[in-house]
Amino acid sequence: MTSLLQELGRPAVLGTPSEAAHRGRYDAWLAHPDRFLFVAEADGRVIGMVDLAFTPRLNFDAEEGWIPDLVVSEAARSRGAGAALLAVCEDLARERGAWGLQLESANWRTRAHAFYAREGWSDSGHSFGKLLVDMEWPPTPPEEG
């Protein structure tokens, strides 16, 4: 999973001094009953992943599904894995009675934005962030091909 997340510009985890701590965070995140992880595989390898969390929101009668991460490896894109991962999230959200699903996508990921629009998602807002630690974020956008 970490190598897929690195394709989104996330920090490296494998082989770092904090690898064990990261593994503990992954395990704790996935142990929560309102959090899920799904993978797409091809030829026995993981080519994509999505994680999904459900949370109550003020002034809504039902919870909301939030997709923190959705990534398909560069070599496997445009073959249906991303659509299948979104469909699994939507199915689970409907089963749980969620009022909607949300996700964030970096400004520079224009190819991903076109994909989400094709899948019926609307560009409904902007995401703002503020760093509270000394790190480089967001990552420098790579050239999209």
NORVEN-V545125 format. One record per helix or strand. SS is the DSSP state (A for helix, B for strand). FROM is the first residue (numbers start at 1). TO is the last residue. If there is no record, write none. Layout:
# NORVEN-V545125
ss->[SS & SS]
from->[FROM & FROM]
to->[TO & TO]
This chain:
# NORVEN-V545125
ss->[A & A & B & B & B & A & A & B & A]
from->[2 & 19 & 35 & 45 & 63 & 74 & 81 & 100 & 110]
to->[6 & 31 & 42 & 56 & 72 & 76 & 96 & 103 & 118]
